[in-house]
Amino acid sequence: MKRILALALALVAAALFAPGAHAAGPWRATIVDAETGQPLEGVVVVAAFTKYTKHLAGTAGGEYYGSDEVVTGPDGRFEIPARNLWNPIRVFTEVRVEFTIAKPGYGRAKTRPTPEQKEEWGWGQGLSWTAILEKESVILEMPPLKTREARHAYYRAPGRTVDLRVPRALIPKFVEAENQERAYLGLSP
């Protein structure tokens, strides 16, 4: 009985005092026009952090945990600062980050790794945006959408917008870019 009690206490202590997740980030890249290779100014990048509860069957729920919004300058660069995701009970919770990258008139951002980066990163092994944007010298390219039809199709594409749990008041530049695109497409705000 004493062994079972000692084991139970050890498990509880491990759950309560397990080391939390380390600081994640910073996340950074240079965003360029896919056709010209020129830096894109005014691209909105949103990092949305969501906290999930872990269960025996996997993770569930998903509640807003925080967000950061940045806009690229004339050099096309952005950086979202590192965030401490320390969690004293991480055995039971997990924080994930999702990125949304948007500029009216442009499509989905894609990475443009050099051959050296492909080798170093282990390219093709399912790297997430989170892992890629923590690397050095990352270049993302965005294709210009040249027709109204192409812009409308992209606007309707799944996964193009910020997680609905993020309060819109905290991402005003994204909302502004979204409203610009809606106005161009003749959609109500």
Backbone torsions as a table, in degrees:
resi	resn	phi	psi	omega
1	MET	NA	-39.8	179.8
2	LYS	-63.2	-36.6	179.5
3	ARG	-65.1	-41.8	179.8
4	ILE	-65.1	-43.3	178.8
5	LEU	-64.2	-42.1	178.9
6	ALA	-64.3	-40.8	177.9
7	LEU	-64.2	-43.1	179.0
8	ALA	-62.6	-43.7	178.7
9	LEU	-64.9	-38.7	178.3
10	ALA	-64.0	-41.8	178.6
11	LEU	-64.7	-41.7	178.3
12	VAL	-64.5	-44.2	179.0
13	ALA	-62.7	-40.4	179.2
14	ALA	-63.9	-39.2	-179.9
15	ALA	-69.1	-41.0	-176.9
16	LEU	-78.0	-32.0	-174.1
17	PHE	-114.3	17.2	177.4
18	ALA	-62.8	144.0	178.6
19	PRO	-61.5	135.8	-179.3
20	GLY	-77.4	172.5	178.5
21	ALA	-63.8	142.6	178.9
22	HIS	-74.1	170.0	176.7
23	ALA	-62.8	137.4	179.0
24	ALA	-107.2	151.3	-179.3
25	GLY	91.7	-169.1	-1.1
26	PRO	-68.9	159.2	178.3
27	TRP	-112.4	128.8	-175.6
28	ARG	-153.4	156.4	177.2
29	ALA	-169.1	170.8	170.0
30	THR	-111.7	131.2	-179.1
31	ILE	-107.4	129.4	-177.6
32	VAL	-127.0	159.7	172.8
33	ASP	-69.7	129.2	-176.1
34	ALA	-64.3	-26.5	-178.9
35	GLU	-89.1	-41.6	-174.6
36	THR	-96.8	-22.1	-176.1
37	GLY	77.6	3.3	-179.5
38	GLN	-80.1	144.7	178.1
39	PRO	-58.8	143.6	178.1
40	LEU	-104.2	120.7	175.9
41	GLU	-90.7	147.6	174.3
42	GLY	83.7	15.9	175.3
43	VAL	-81.0	130.5	-179.6
44	VAL	-93.7	129.8	177.6
45	VAL	-121.9	123.9	179.6
46	VAL	-118.2	129.3	171.8
47	ALA	-106.1	118.6	-179.6
48	ALA	-110.1	122.5	-178.9
49	PHE	-100.8	129.9	-178.5
50	THR	-126.7	135.5	178.8
51	LYS	-101.6	128.1	179.0
52	TYR	-113.6	150.3	175.7
53	THR	-96.6	133.7	179.7
54	LYS	-91.0	139.5	176.1
55	HIS	-132.2	173.5	177.6
56	LEU	-61.1	-30.7	-178.3
57	ALA	-88.1	-0.1	-178.9
58	GLY	130.6	-153.1	179.3
59	THR	-103.4	153.1	-178.7
60	ALA	-144.1	170.9	176.6
61	GLY	76.2	-132.3	-177.8
62	GLY	123.2	100.2	179.2
63	GLU	-121.9	151.4	-179.6
64	TYR	-57.5	131.0	-178.4
65	TYR	-119.9	-17.6	179.3
66	GLY	153.3	168.9	177.9
67	SER	-157.4	157.7	174.1
68	ASP	-133.4	142.3	177.6
69	GLU	-129.6	129.6	176.6
70	VAL	-135.1	161.4	179.8
71	VAL	-129.1	136.5	179.8
72	THR	-69.2	146.8	176.3
73	GLY	-92.7	-166.6	-178.9
74	PRO	-59.1	-25.0	180.0
75	ASP	-86.6	-0.1	178.7
76	GLY	76.2	5.3	-176.2
77	ARG	-90.6	149.7	170.4
78	PHE	-140.8	156.6	172.2
79	GLU	-147.0	127.9	172.7
80	ILE	-103.4	122.8	-173.4
81	PRO	-63.8	157.2	176.5
82	ALA	-58.5	149.2	-179.3
83	ARG	-130.0	131.7	178.1
84	ASN	-78.8	114.7	179.1
85	LEU	-103.7	28.6	-179.4
86	TRP	-59.6	136.6	-175.4
87	ASN	-146.1	114.0	-175.5
88	PRO	-67.1	-19.4	179.8
89	ILE	-121.2	45.9	-176.1
90	ARG	-65.3	-12.3	175.5
91	VAL	-61.0	-28.8	-175.3
92	PHE	-107.0	-11.1	-179.7
93	THR	-135.8	162.5	178.5
94	GLU	-147.3	136.8	177.0
95	VAL	-108.6	129.1	178.4
96	ARG	-119.7	153.7	178.1
97	VAL	-120.6	139.1	175.3
98	GLU	-125.5	142.5	-178.1
99	PHE	-110.0	139.8	171.4
100	THR	-124.0	128.9	-177.7
101	ILE	-123.1	121.9	-172.7
102	ALA	-141.9	142.0	171.0
103	LYS	-152.1	126.1	178.7
104	PRO	-53.8	134.1	178.8
105	GLY	88.7	2.1	-179.5
106	TYR	-126.6	151.5	-179.8
107	GLY	-91.3	-165.3	-175.3
108	ARG	-64.2	133.2	178.1
109	ALA	-70.9	141.5	176.9
110	LYS	-132.5	152.9	177.6
111	THR	-77.2	151.6	175.8
112	ARG	-129.6	74.2	-177.4
113	PRO	-76.8	149.0	173.1
114	THR	-75.9	163.1	176.4
115	PRO	-56.2	-37.0	179.2
116	GLU	-65.5	-42.3	178.8
117	GLN	-64.5	-40.5	178.6
118	LYS	-56.8	-44.2	-179.6
119	GLU	-68.4	-46.4	-178.2
120	GLU	-63.4	-41.3	-175.9
121	TRP	-80.2	-11.5	-173.6
122	GLY	70.1	46.9	-174.4
123	TRP	-53.1	141.6	178.2
124	GLY	88.1	6.8	-179.5
125	GLN	-108.3	31.8	174.0
126	GLY	73.9	39.5	177.4
127	LEU	-66.8	136.7	177.1
128	SER	-87.9	163.4	174.6
129	TRP	-56.4	-39.3	-179.2
130	THR	-57.5	-47.2	-179.2
131	ALA	-68.9	-40.7	-178.6
132	ILE	-64.9	-45.9	-175.3
133	LEU	-73.0	-7.8	173.3
134	GLU	-87.6	-6.8	179.8
135	LYS	-80.5	169.1	177.7
136	GLU	-89.5	150.0	172.3
137	SER	55.7	42.3	179.7
138	VAL	-81.8	133.9	175.0
139	ILE	-117.2	128.7	174.6
140	LEU	-111.4	139.9	177.3
141	GLU	-119.2	143.1	179.1
142	MET	-120.7	127.2	179.7
143	PRO	-80.0	134.5	175.2
144	PRO	-69.9	139.5	176.6
145	LEU	-98.8	110.2	-167.0
146	LYS	-87.2	-15.5	-179.5
147	THR	-122.5	158.4	176.9
148	ARG	-59.9	-39.7	-179.5
149	GLU	-63.2	-42.6	179.1
150	ALA	-64.4	-41.2	179.0
151	ARG	-66.2	-39.7	179.7
152	HIS	-66.6	-43.5	179.2
153	ALA	-61.7	-43.0	179.6
154	TYR	-67.3	-38.9	179.9
155	TYR	-58.9	-34.6	-178.9
156	ARG	-86.5	-4.7	-176.3
157	ALA	-67.8	142.1	177.9
158	PRO	-67.4	149.5	176.6
159	GLY	75.1	11.8	-176.8
160	ARG	-86.3	-18.5	-172.8
161	THR	-112.4	171.5	-179.2
162	VAL	-75.0	146.3	176.5
163	ASP	-48.1	133.1	-176.8
164	LEU	-66.4	-14.8	178.2
165	ARG	-74.8	-17.0	-178.7
166	VAL	-76.5	122.2	177.6
167	PRO	-60.2	126.5	-176.6
168	ARG	-60.6	-27.5	178.5
169	ALA	-65.1	-20.5	-178.6
170	LEU	-91.1	-4.9	179.8
171	ILE	-132.0	60.0	-174.9
172	PRO	-64.6	-33.8	-179.9
173	LYS	-69.0	-38.3	176.5
174	PHE	-65.4	-43.7	179.1
175	VAL	-60.7	-40.9	178.4
176	GLU	-62.8	-45.0	178.2
177	ALA	-63.4	-39.9	178.5
178	GLU	-62.8	-43.6	179.4
179	ASN	-66.0	-36.5	176.0
180	GLN	-61.2	-44.6	-179.7
181	GLU	-67.4	-40.5	178.5
182	ARG	-62.9	-41.4	179.5
183	ALA	-63.5	-43.4	179.2
184	TYR	-60.9	-39.1	-178.0
185	LEU	-83.0	-3.5	179.5
186	GLY	74.7	26.9	178.5
187	LEU	-98.6	151.0	179.9
188	SER	-71.4	148.8	-178.2
189	PRO	-69.2	NA	NA
